[in-house]
């Protein structure tokens, strides 16, 4: 490994591995107020795509976020609790995806 090599470059060069059981985490956090009008559509779309993919999932809800509508939810927890076990992450433009790379 070169000292200038980024974390993304190390992941790109690493051998591919397949999880035994995929776990999708959908991170719901519209607390920053950006695109809040799209919240419901974003959540329904993410949930529907998860259903079509046929993988188990967890809905991670920010503590400051209002409860989601009753859709096909399995469990609601903080993203920090589920991120180490998650194999697929759906998030918006926040820091969670880059933080998740630290657990790889």
PyMOL commands that set and color helices and strands:
alter all, ss='L'
color gray80, all
select helices_A, chain A and resi 7-13+36-53+79-82+96-103
alter helices_A, ss='H'
color red, helices_A
select strands_A, chain A and resi 24-28+57-61+76-77+88-90
alter strands_A, ss='S'
color yellow, strands_A
deselect
rebuild
show_as cartoon
